[in-house]
Amino acid sequence: MPGALINMRVVQAEDIVKSIADALQFVSYYHPADFVQALKEAYRNETSVAAKNALLQLLINSKLSAQAHRPVCQDTGVAHVFFKMGMDVRVLAEQAMPTPSLQSLANIGVARAYKFAGNPLRASMISQPLGARANTGDNTPAIVHIELVEGDCLDITVVAKGGGGDVKARYAMLNPSDSVADWVVSQLPGMGAGWCPPGVLGLGIGGTPEQAMLMAKRALFRAIDIQSLRHKPMTDPVEALRLEVFDRVNALGIGAQGLGGDHTILDVKIEQAPSHAALLPVALMPNCAATRYVNFSLDGSGPATFEKPDPEIWSDIPDALPVAQGRRVNLDTLGKRDVETWKAGELILLSGHLLTARDAAHKRIVDMLARGERLPVSLHNRAIYYVGPVDPIEGEAVGPAGPTTSTRMDKFMPVLLEQTGLLLTVGKAERGPIAIDAIKKHKSAYLVAVGGAAYLVSRAVQSAKVIAFDDLGMEAIYEFVVKDMPVTVAVDARGKSIHWLRQVHD
């Protein structure tokens, strides 16, 4: 009946679209203020030299990205939109048009945000997980979750979630008498550093298996407040578990970027739900150093507006890394004997010509070698950087260009080092035994850049051009010319690794 709409709150479809698009742009370059403060506190208290340097790079990157309105990370995330919609809310589109679904509105907003010329964001979504795996080109579809609740409010959480955290998700069905804290702590060493710590751990406890995973992810998108719990009487079992997991995980010594240190996580968040009496589902989901989300409400008065963080939160952070004491290396004259002098943990500043290649390019190279075909570029005595950069804007050689997780390329290392004469690889996180054995055998080295400091890294790139496999988009082979690109020797020619995980296993 027409009169039934009188008491309903009406929200225009275009307001939803614009709010989602604006939110995704906003979170691409502004860290939440509480995250910056927590990162600063970690930096002040960190005792590991390597981890402290990584934390400083993350802070500088946060400041520069906020100033330039450019992404903090080259993995600009899969767009998640959580709708909490009151039953008395009605969404209306323009006249003479059918009202679209919330999924389609989210998709329109995502496409608009990721194709925005002033700050283009990298499209990472593929249309089919099996088969062609073709990139959709605009980062759609959005991952949409809808909860219908009482009332006339439309609350929305927009998230850009990087792949590094999701790939480390964990789930277990525990017995009711099992210790959740013991299980969580046991998972961290095996997760490695590909999720770019320090970040926040989300735990979903109870419900059903699929509920637990969703709760673990949703729990991440709340303000960091773990330290406030230390001054409260500990009567809540959820808060007690948060503190226990926080302290025990940081005591492991994994540290920022897995380099060893005091600050692996900045907070622990928990959501719980009723479950079967015989079951204890538990899910774990980490958020990375590129924490990107915003919560807002629409009341029918127009699209959401977002208040930028107070610039004062970055005022005590430098604009660039201090004059480095690291070894300056010319990639254009580098040879194997030079590499053999490096030691794990040493700071290196790279200058010269640097190739890029990721998963798809590596697969194509190895397939070509197997068929006896000539490669489109010689890899002899060259360095490969594992990166899929964001498209540049005017005045940039390349958009944000931070490293991707190197272990995905481990299986290709023996062939590349043996058959091409490849000298160096650069990425993030630890390497597995296959890669380390190949590096040791061929007197190569593996270097790490800081994951989550993509805009800072891109400032070292003087020029960039695609030289092979341009059909692969961001996974094409580029040639960068870099100047003083900061990296750390993670695995030296003797096979020694700086990473906490490898140290434990070795």
VOROVO-539109 format. One line per field, with one value per residue (C-alpha): residue number from 1; x, y, z; residue in three letters. Coordinates in steps of 0.05 Angstrom, whole numbers. Example, Ala and Ser with C-alpha at 12.3 -4.5 7.8 and 13.67 -1.06 7.14 Angstrom:
<nodes>
seq <- 1	2
X <- 246	273
Y <- -90	-21
Z <- 156	143
type <- ALA	SER
</nodes>
This chain:
<nodes>
seq <- 1	2	3	4	5	6	7	8	9	10	11	12	13	14	15	16	17	18	19	20	21	22	23	24	25	26	27	28	29	30	31	32	33	34	35	36	37	38	39	40	41	42	43	44	45	46	47	48	49	50	51	52	53	54	55	56	57	58	59	60	61	62	63	64	65	66	67	68	69	70	71	72	73	74	75	76	77	78	79	80	81	82	83	84	85	86	87	88	89	90	91	92	93	94	95	96	97	98	99	100	101	102	103	104	105	106	107	108	109	110	111	112	113	114	115	116	117	118	119	120	121	122	123	124	125	126	127	128	129	130	131	132	133	134	135	136	137	138	139	140	141	142	143	144	145	146	147	148	149	150	151	152	153	154	155	156	157	158	159	160	161	162	163	164	165	166	167	168	169	170	171	172	173	174	175	176	177	178	179	180	181	182	183	184	185	186	187	188	189	190	191	192	193	194	195	196	197	198	199	200	201	202	203	204	205	206	207	208	209	210	211	212	213	214	215	216	217	218	219	220	221	222	223	224	225	226	227	228	229	230	231	232	233	234	235	236	237	238	239	240	241	242	243	244	245	246	247	248	249	250	251	252	253	254	255	256	257	258	259	260	261	262	263	264	265	266	267	268	269	270	271	272	273	274	275	276	277	278	279	280	281	282	283	284	285	286	287	288	289	290	291	292	293	294	295	296	297	298	299	300	301	302	303	304	305	306	307	308	309	310	311	312	313	314	315	316	317	318	319	320	321	322	323	324	325	326	327	328	329	330	331	332	333	334	335	336	337	338	339	340	341	342	343	344	345	346	347	348	349	350	351	352	353	354	355	356	357	358	359	360	361	362	363	364	365	366	367	368	369	370	371	372	373	374	375	376	377	378	379	380	381	382	383	384	385	386	387	388	389	390	391	392	393	394	395	396	397	398	399	400	401	402	403	404	405	406	407	408	409	410	411	412	413	414	415	416	417	418	419	420	421	422	423	424	425	426	427	428	429	430	431	432	433	434	435	436	437	438	439	440	441	442	443	444	445	446	447	448	449	450	451	452	453	454	455	456	457	458	459	460	461	462	463	464	465	466	467	468	469	470	471	472	473	474	475	476	477	478	479	480	481	482	483	484	485	486	487	488	489	490	491	492	493	494	495	496	497	498	499	500	501	502	503	504	505	506
X <- 0	25	17	64	124	106	146	203	271	287	359	376	414	464	481	501	543	578	591	623	666	688	702	748	787	792	818	868	911	889	906	858	887	887	929	981	985	993	1048	1084	1081	1110	1166	1184	1188	1219	1287	1304	1343	1315	1243	1251	1274	1214	1167	1198	1187	1114	1105	1139	1098	1034	1052	1072	1010	965	998	998	930	963	954	992	1000	1002	953	894	851	789	729	685	620	582	510	470	402	343	278	247	297	277	328	302	335	321	250	230	287	280	313	379	405	455	505	498	503	566	595	581	614	675	684	678	731	781	777	783	835	860	881	874	873	900	847	861	796	791	726	740	785	792	807	828	830	818	822	755	790	753	761	689	651	650	646	579	549	479	447	375	360	305	300	310	386	432	501	557	629	674	739	797	827	894	907	966	921	867	916	939	869	862	803	796	741	765	736	699	753	810	848	833	895	940	912	920	991	1008	985	1028	1096	1068	1035	1102	1107	1069	1012	1058	1059	1049	974	912	887	813	783	714	692	630	572	582	645	624	600	666	705	660	663	739	743	688	722	782	745	743	789	853	845	882	924	862	846	907	875	808	786	790	721	703	729	732	776	819	829	847	902	929	934	964	1019	1035	1038	1084	1128	1142	1190	1166	1165	1151	1157	1179	1248	1248	1223	1174	1113	1080	1009	978	912	867	794	741	670	631	565	524	543	527	545	594	631	680	692	750	774	834	842	900	897	962	1002	957	896	840	768	716	648	591	515	466	403	372	403	456	520	570	627	693	736	810	854	887	955	986	987	1043	1079	1134	1147	1203	1189	1243	1289	1350	1415	1427	1491	1475	1516	1502	1497	1497	1454	1484	1555	1539	1569	1566	1630	1600	1538	1579	1606	1537	1511	1441	1412	1453	1419	1427	1409	1396	1408	1405	1360	1313	1265	1196	1158	1103	1066	1039	1104	1145	1099	1105	1181	1189	1142	1183	1247	1216	1199	1268	1243	1283	1261	1239	1291	1357	1358	1434	1463	1397	1352	1277	1230	1165	1115	1050	1050	992	984	1021	990	1021	1090	1102	1147	1104	1048	1057	1101	1111	1133	1088	1098	1159	1142	1094	1154	1196	1181	1209	1276	1316	1300	1312	1378	1402	1381	1380	1437	1389	1429	1381	1308	1271	1205	1174	1172	1211	1231	1221	1272	1268	1286	1339	1374	1375	1401	1457	1475	1481	1511	1452	1417	1346	1329	1267	1231	1179	1110	1059	1107	1090	1087	1154	1186	1157	1193	1258	1235	1261	1230	1189	1169	1136	1185	1150	1083	1042	979	988	970	1001	1036	1074	1150	1172	1241	1250	1308	1316	1358	1374	1316	1320	1323	1352	1391	1343	1380	1454	1496	1512	1438	1434	1365	1348	1275	1252	1216	1277	1321	1275	1273	1348
Y <- 0	71	92	37	79	137	111	83	116	126	122	138	85	136	157	85	81	147	131	64	94	152	104	60	120	147	82	72	128	142	92	95	142	88	43	98	111	36	31	91	59	-5	33	70	5	-42	-71	-107	-63	-97	-95	-22	-2	-38	-2	65	51	34	99	142	106	122	196	202	165	210	272	249	213	151	79	55	-13	-38	-92	-44	-100	-139	-94	-119	-84	-103	-77	-75	-54	-37	-68	1	26	30	40	79	88	142	146	96	50	-14	-12	-49	-99	-81	-126	-87	-20	-43	-66	2	37	-8	1	76	78	32	67	138	173	217	156	92	29	-38	-88	-157	-195	-251	-277	-352	-386	-445	-437	-371	-332	-267	-202	-167	-100	-59	-102	-125	-161	-134	-184	-166	-187	-165	-167	-147	-117	-78	-3	48	54	33	20	3	-20	-14	-53	-61	-127	-148	-220	-230	-233	-277	-329	-339	-352	-412	-453	-511	-549	-555	-595	-552	-566	-545	-480	-429	-390	-451	-465	-392	-387	-453	-426	-363	-394	-433	-371	-339	-265	-261	-225	-166	-160	-122	-122	-144	-215	-228	-289	-319	-367	-409	-411	-457	-464	-412	-364	-370	-349	-289	-267	-271	-224	-177	-171	-136	-73	-40	10	-15	-13	-73	-32	-4	-74	-76	-25	-61	-117	-179	-210	-218	-283	-251	-194	-242	-284	-222	-203	-274	-284	-214	-225	-296	-282	-222	-264	-311	-259	-262	-186	-137	-169	-233	-203	-219	-169	-151	-130	-182	-159	-94	-120	-182	-175	-228	-242	-301	-335	-392	-461	-534	-559	-610	-562	-505	-475	-426	-383	-337	-280	-230	-159	-132	-68	-39	-36	-3	4	55	51	99	106	133	167	190	260	246	207	197	245	224	265	257	241	299	311	318	242	242	306	269	221	240	252	203	150	178	179	104	70	11	-15	19	-30	-17	-71	-57	-77	-128	-198	-263	-249	-184	-220	-272	-217	-198	-222	-237	-176	-126	-63	-54	7	-16	28	11	-33	-80	-129	-147	-212	-246	-313	-312	-286	-339	-394	-369	-364	-435	-462	-427	-456	-526	-518	-493	-424	-360	-314	-243	-215	-243	-258	-269	-230	-194	-182	-196	-158	-193	-137	-119	-43	6	47	114	183	245	258	186	134	80	76	45	-16	-57	-130	-191	-255	-291	-363	-368	-364	-415	-473	-435	-417	-481	-475	-400	-400	-462	-444	-369	-344	-302	-268	-237	-239	-186	-195	-200	-251	-315	-366	-441	-497	-506	-434	-429	-492	-464	-397	-431	-478	-422	-369	-323	-279	-260	-189	-163	-97	-77	-103	-48	8	10	84	95	41	71	137	101	83	134	102	41	7	-58	-101	-169	-203	-139	-181	-199	-129	-115	-183	-163	-159	-87	-57	-7	41	50	95	76	28	3	-72	-122	-185	-239	-300	-294	-336	-384	-399	-362	-330	-270	-290	-313	-373	-399	-387	-431	-486	-483
Z <- 0	-15	57	79	58	103	163	121	113	40	16	-56	-94	-121	-49	-35	-98	-86	-12	-29	-85	-41	17	-25	-49	22	53	-3	23	95	150	209	261	315	271	259	334	349	295	326	395	366	333	397	437	385	404	338	290	227	252	275	206	175	223	205	131	144	182	128	75	114	117	44	20	60	33	-40	-39	-68	-44	16	-18	-89	-70	-66	-40	-54	-39	17	33	96	97	161	136	179	158	153	101	28	-28	-88	-155	-207	-233	-287	-267	-228	-159	-165	-115	-61	-97	-162	-125	-91	-158	-190	-131	-134	-209	-202	-147	-179	-247	-219	-261	-204	-163	-202	-160	-181	-204	-174	-183	-233	-264	-259	-207	-255	-329	-360	-294	-332	-294	-291	-302	-250	-186	-188	-163	-92	-35	-4	62	82	151	160	228	263	253	199	195	139	168	120	129	67	67	19	41	13	-8	38	100	71	46	117	145	191	216	265	299	371	427	479	530	485	495	440	459	451	382	359	383	349	282	279	264	204	176	160	145	79	114	128	203	247	241	278	289	283	317	303	358	359	310	250	207	157	211	247	185	173	245	245	185	210	278	246	230	298	331	365	441	469	518	552	576	621	667	675	722	679	688	615	584	515	539	579	516	475	524	531	455	446	497	477	402	411	458	399	371	299	293	238	169	203	215	289	341	395	355	311	325	347	374	378	361	376	354	382	368	400	376	384	454	426	381	386	317	315	257	252	203	202	177	148	153	98	144	103	125	144	178	163	163	111	136	71	73	20	11	67	79	108	154	141	200	237	202	271	277	224	247	285	227	178	104	82	109	144	105	101	123	78	20	-46	-103	-178	-210	-278	-258	-203	-208	-170	-132	-106	-82	-45	1	27	94	117	152	114	87	12	-31	-102	-163	-237	-280	-244	-277	-249	-253	-213	-215	-286	-316	-279	-305	-376	-371	-345	-398	-452	-424	-424	-498	-514	-534	-528	-473	-491	-443	-418	-343	-339	-281	-272	-212	-211	-165	-148	-158	-193	-192	-191	-254	-250	-251	-281	-252	-231	-264	-233	-182	-113	-123	-60	-60	-64	-24	-51	-31	-89	-135	-96	-143	-202	-169	-186	-260	-265	-228	-265	-336	-341	-296	-255	-200	-150	-129	-88	-53	16	72	81	29	34	31	-45	-58	-4	-28	-99	-75	-36	-93	-145	-98	-108	-57	-37	-16	18	12	65	50	60	43	-31	-42	-8	-51	-115	-100	-114	-185	-236	-298	-316	-381	-400	-439	-443	-434	-436	-442	-368	-345	-277	-281	-344	-341	-329	-328	-273	-265	-190	-147	-75	-67	6	15	65	50	74	47	30	-17	39	50	117	128	171	178	246	216	179	240	282	230	216
type <- MET	PRO	GLY	ALA	LEU	ILE	ASN	MET	ARG	VAL	VAL	GLN	ALA	GLU	ASP	ILE	VAL	LYS	SER	ILE	ALA	ASP	ALA	LEU	GLN	PHE	VAL	SER	TYR	TYR	HIS	PRO	ALA	ASP	PHE	VAL	GLN	ALA	LEU	LYS	GLU	ALA	TYR	ARG	ASN	GLU	THR	SER	VAL	ALA	ALA	LYS	ASN	ALA	LEU	LEU	GLN	LEU	LEU	ILE	ASN	SER	LYS	LEU	SER	ALA	GLN	ALA	HIS	ARG	PRO	VAL	CYS	GLN	ASP	THR	GLY	VAL	ALA	HIS	VAL	PHE	PHE	LYS	MET	GLY	MET	ASP	VAL	ARG	VAL	LEU	ALA	GLU	GLN	ALA	MET	PRO	THR	PRO	SER	LEU	GLN	SER	LEU	ALA	ASN	ILE	GLY	VAL	ALA	ARG	ALA	TYR	LYS	PHE	ALA	GLY	ASN	PRO	LEU	ARG	ALA	SER	MET	ILE	SER	GLN	PRO	LEU	GLY	ALA	ARG	ALA	ASN	THR	GLY	ASP	ASN	THR	PRO	ALA	ILE	VAL	HIS	ILE	GLU	LEU	VAL	GLU	GLY	ASP	CYS	LEU	ASP	ILE	THR	VAL	VAL	ALA	LYS	GLY	GLY	GLY	GLY	ASP	VAL	LYS	ALA	ARG	TYR	ALA	MET	LEU	ASN	PRO	SER	ASP	SER	VAL	ALA	ASP	TRP	VAL	VAL	SER	GLN	LEU	PRO	GLY	MET	GLY	ALA	GLY	TRP	CYS	PRO	PRO	GLY	VAL	LEU	GLY	LEU	GLY	ILE	GLY	GLY	THR	PRO	GLU	GLN	ALA	MET	LEU	MET	ALA	LYS	ARG	ALA	LEU	PHE	ARG	ALA	ILE	ASP	ILE	GLN	SER	LEU	ARG	HIS	LYS	PRO	MET	THR	ASP	PRO	VAL	GLU	ALA	LEU	ARG	LEU	GLU	VAL	PHE	ASP	ARG	VAL	ASN	ALA	LEU	GLY	ILE	GLY	ALA	GLN	GLY	LEU	GLY	GLY	ASP	HIS	THR	ILE	LEU	ASP	VAL	LYS	ILE	GLU	GLN	ALA	PRO	SER	HIS	ALA	ALA	LEU	LEU	PRO	VAL	ALA	LEU	MET	PRO	ASN	CYS	ALA	ALA	THR	ARG	TYR	VAL	ASN	PHE	SER	LEU	ASP	GLY	SER	GLY	PRO	ALA	THR	PHE	GLU	LYS	PRO	ASP	PRO	GLU	ILE	TRP	SER	ASP	ILE	PRO	ASP	ALA	LEU	PRO	VAL	ALA	GLN	GLY	ARG	ARG	VAL	ASN	LEU	ASP	THR	LEU	GLY	LYS	ARG	ASP	VAL	GLU	THR	TRP	LYS	ALA	GLY	GLU	LEU	ILE	LEU	LEU	SER	GLY	HIS	LEU	LEU	THR	ALA	ARG	ASP	ALA	ALA	HIS	LYS	ARG	ILE	VAL	ASP	MET	LEU	ALA	ARG	GLY	GLU	ARG	LEU	PRO	VAL	SER	LEU	HIS	ASN	ARG	ALA	ILE	TYR	TYR	VAL	GLY	PRO	VAL	ASP	PRO	ILE	GLU	GLY	GLU	ALA	VAL	GLY	PRO	ALA	GLY	PRO	THR	THR	SER	THR	ARG	MET	ASP	LYS	PHE	MET	PRO	VAL	LEU	LEU	GLU	GLN	THR	GLY	LEU	LEU	LEU	THR	VAL	GLY	LYS	ALA	GLU	ARG	GLY	PRO	ILE	ALA	ILE	ASP	ALA	ILE	LYS	LYS	HIS	LYS	SER	ALA	TYR	LEU	VAL	ALA	VAL	GLY	GLY	ALA	ALA	TYR	LEU	VAL	SER	ARG	ALA	VAL	GLN	SER	ALA	LYS	VAL	ILE	ALA	PHE	ASP	ASP	LEU	GLY	MET	GLU	ALA	ILE	TYR	GLU	PHE	VAL	VAL	LYS	ASP	MET	PRO	VAL	THR	VAL	ALA	VAL	ASP	ALA	ARG	GLY	LYS	SER	ILE	HIS	TRP	LEU	ARG	GLN	VAL	HIS	ASP
</nodes>
